[in-house]
Structures are given as structure tokens and as C-alpha cells.
Amino acid sequence: MQFLVYILAYPFIWLISILPFRLLYAFSDGIYIIIYNLLGYRKKVVQDNLRLVFPDKPESEINDITQKFYHHFCDMMVEAIKSLTISEKSMRKRFKFANVELLNDLEKQNRSIILMCGHYGSWEWIFILQKFVTHKGYAVYSRLGNKYFDNMVKGIRAKWDSTLITTKETVPTLKRSKVKGDLTISGFVSDQTPLVSRAFHWNEFMGIKVPIHTGAEMLAKRLDMSVVFFRVKRLKRGYYETTFELLAQNPNDFPDYEITDIFTKKLEKQIREAPQYYLWTHRRWKHRDKVPEKYQ
């Protein structure tokens, strides 16, 4: 059944991917009408999240942010599909790096790198970064339920010399690279919600106390990897610029969870500047009523 779904869907996906950008974004506008106006996909979750973290904003502004978010959300979906056939020339033109020399300097110092980001702006096209560094690239992801689509996504990333690894594969993979003396650069989307039973750290995010994912920081300390935050800015439709910020060159010099807290504050600042580009459909604050007594 998985293969049948794949072979039926793949031609449609491929046809979307070869559309010129003008038509691609026209298609995105059509998806917006379906998802936002007709289906109202997770609209209540989005607006509840916005009201929660922006209690002082009037309802008119909440609605405006919501609409802008869904337009961007649909653009991200078609841009992910476009990754299937987009050329390197086009990727370089549309996803630029303001200060990639920061990573190059860490490379000269023989430092492997952990990149931390949130679900903000665009993280689909960051893989073109491999054309600017010599580190072996990894990205931590959740395996797709359909193995054929999973292999397709892996193939897209491999085109840019990046390898997708699951959470379980992360530690052994990076340990082997360290033993071999390979320099690696590994991307973590670090604003996911951990299970309460596995939450080691709680702190405020957008003014609300929640469990915070600490995996990237703990791995950086375990394997002595420098930690860098990458901030994606949307310049205009289909064009992005990433700026890198060094969080910790030597992570073991920092108390536990301080690097994670620094990252969280930087992400929060980015969201407050332009909230429409954050992924409001996920229930980031669902555990806010389960704060352990010692963190209250």
C-alpha cells in the first residue's frame, strides 16, 4: 500500500516541483484558500497560541498574523516540494548566508559544529550550506511513516551532500565521526516539546514556562562541539538570508542549560520581531499547566 500511494503521488509532486516560481507561488495561493478558508486547518490551535503568547494584541492583529502565517506556511510546503528539482544556481540565489565565514573560522580551528534553530522562517533550503563548508553535514529528523517518501526526502538532502539521521542514530553517528577525526556540522530544530517525563529543564518561552529540549546542548558538551544559532530572515517571497551567531565555542565552559536558555531567548526575540514566520500549528505550550514545583 505504501508503494502504491508513492507511485500515485510522486508524478503530481514532481510536476509541482518543476513549475516556474511564479506559477509555484500561484499554486501556493490556491492551497492557502483551501487550507485557511475552506478547511481551517488547525486555525484554532494557531489563534489560541497567538492569544496565549500575545495577550495584549487586539483580535484584529491576531487575525492579521494568522492570515500572514498561513500564506507563509503554504509557501514553505511548495518550497519543500520544489527542493526535488531546484538547481544549485537557484538555491544559491534564493537562500543566502550573511556570514558563513563564522563557520569557516570554526573549521580552521578544527571544531565540529551543532547548528540550532527553531521552526522559523525557512529551514528547508538550509542544506545548500554544504556548498560553503567542508564539514560533513547531518540533520536530525523524524523518519516518515512511508518508507518510499522517506527515501525520497533522504535523496533530496543527499543531493546537497547532507545526511538525515534519526534521533536514535545521532549519538553513535557523531561519535564515530569524532573517533575518525571527521569534522561534522549537524542541524537541530530545537524548539520541539519534549515529553514531560523526559524533561530535564523548564524555563520561559514567549513568557510562558514550558519544558525545554536540551538534547543539542548535552550532545555538544558530550562530544565537545561548538554551538551556533542560525537566524533565517525572509527577505521577500522565495528569498531568505541566514545569519549565524556563535552561542558557545567551548560548550563545557557553560553551566548546564545556559546554552539552551541563550538559544531560546534569541529565538523568542526573532519571533517577536515578525511572528507570522513562526510555526504556530504545533502545540508548543501544551504542558504549561504541568510545571514541576521546583520550577514554579
C-alpha positions, 0 to 999 in steps of 0.5 A: 500500500505504501508503494502504491500511494508513492507511485500515485503521488510522486508524478503530481509532486514532481510536476509541482516541483518543476513549475516556474516560481511564479506559477509555484507561488500561484499554486501556493495561493490556491492551497492557502484558500483551501487550507485557511478558508475552506478547511481551517486547518488547525486555525484554532490551535494557531489563534489560541497560541497567538492569544496565549503568547500575545495577550495584549494584541487586539483580535484584529492583529491576531487575525492579521498574523494568522492570515500572514502565517498561513500564506507563509506556511503554504509557501514553505510546503511548495518550497519543500516540494520544489527542493526535488528539482531546484538547481544549485544556481537557484538555491544559491540565489534564493537562500543566502548566508550573511556570514558563513565565514563564522563557520569557516573560522570554526573549521580552521580551528578544527571544531565540529559544529551543532547548528540550532534553530527553531521552526522559523522562517525557512529551514528547508533550503538550509542544506545548500550550506554544504556548498560553503563548508567542508564539514560533513553535514547531518540533520536530525529528523523524524523518519516518515511513516512511508518508507518510499517518501522517506527515501525520497526526502533522504535523496533530496538532502543527499543531493546537497551532500547532507545526511538525515539521521534519526534521533536514535542514530545521532549519538553513535553517528557523531561519535564515530565521526569524532573517533575518525577525526571527521569534522561534522556540522549537524542541524537541530530544530530545537524548539520541539516539546519534549515529553514531560517525563523526559524533561530535564529543564523548564524555563520561559518561552514567549513568557510562558514556562514550558519544558525545554529540549536540551538534547543539542546542548548535552550532545555538544558538551558530550562530544565537545562541539561548538554551538551556533544559532542560525537566524533565517530572515525572509527577505521577500517571497522565495528569498531568505538570508541566514545569519549565524551567531556563535552561542558557545565555542567551548560548550563545557565552559557553560553551566548546564542549560545556559546554552539552551536558555541563550538559544531560546531567548534569541529565538523568542526575540526573532519571533517577536520581531515578525511572528507570522514566520513562526510555526504556530500549528504545533502545540508548543505550550501544551504542558504549561499547566504541568510545571514541576514545583521546583520550577514554579 
